[in-house]
Amino acid sequence: MSNGIFGAITDSSRPGVPDAGRRIQWRKIQDPGYRFHRPPGARANGFRQSWGGQ
């Protein structure tokens, strides 16, 4: 799924996908280096784009 945050949440909510999948996604967000993957000057928009590229 390449729907950004909502795609990740939807994937984690599907039957057969363990709850650990959602925690892994959040750990990636909280990774100190993860914020640098966003384009400079872009906040929410760049954040969504970085997720959509997964």
C-alpha positions in Angstrom: 0.0 0.0 0.0 1.3 3.5 -0.8 -1.3 5.6 0.9 1.2 7.1 3.4 0.2 7.0 7.1 -3.3 5.7 6.3 -1.9 2.9 4.2 0.3 1.8 7.1 -2.6 1.9 9.5 -4.8 0.0 7.1 -2.2 -2.7 6.5 -1.8 -3.1 10.3 -5.5 -3.4 10.7 -6.0 -6.2 8.2 -6.7 -9.7 9.5 -3.6 -11.7 9.8 -1.3 -8.7 10.3 0.1 -8.8 13.8 -0.1 -5.7 16.1 3.7 -5.7 16.0 3.6 -4.4 12.5 2.0 -1.1 13.7 4.6 -0.8 16.4 7.4 -1.2 13.9 6.0 1.6 11.8 5.9 3.9 14.8 9.4 3.0 15.8 10.5 4.1 12.3 8.8 7.4 12.8 10.5 7.9 16.2 13.9 7.0 14.8 16.1 10.1 15.3 17.4 9.8 11.7 14.1 9.2 10.1 13.1 12.9 10.0 16.0 13.6 7.7 14.4 11.5 4.9 11.8 14.3 4.5 12.4 16.9 1.8 13.8 20.2 3.3 11.1 22.8 4.1 8.3 20.2 3.8 6.5 19.2 7.0 3.3 17.2 6.8 3.5 17.0 3.0 7.1 15.7 2.9 6.3 13.3 5.7 3.5 11.7 3.7 5.7 11.6 0.6 8.4 9.7 2.4 5.9 7.1 3.6 4.3 6.9 0.1 7.7 5.9 -1.3 7.9 2.8 0.9 
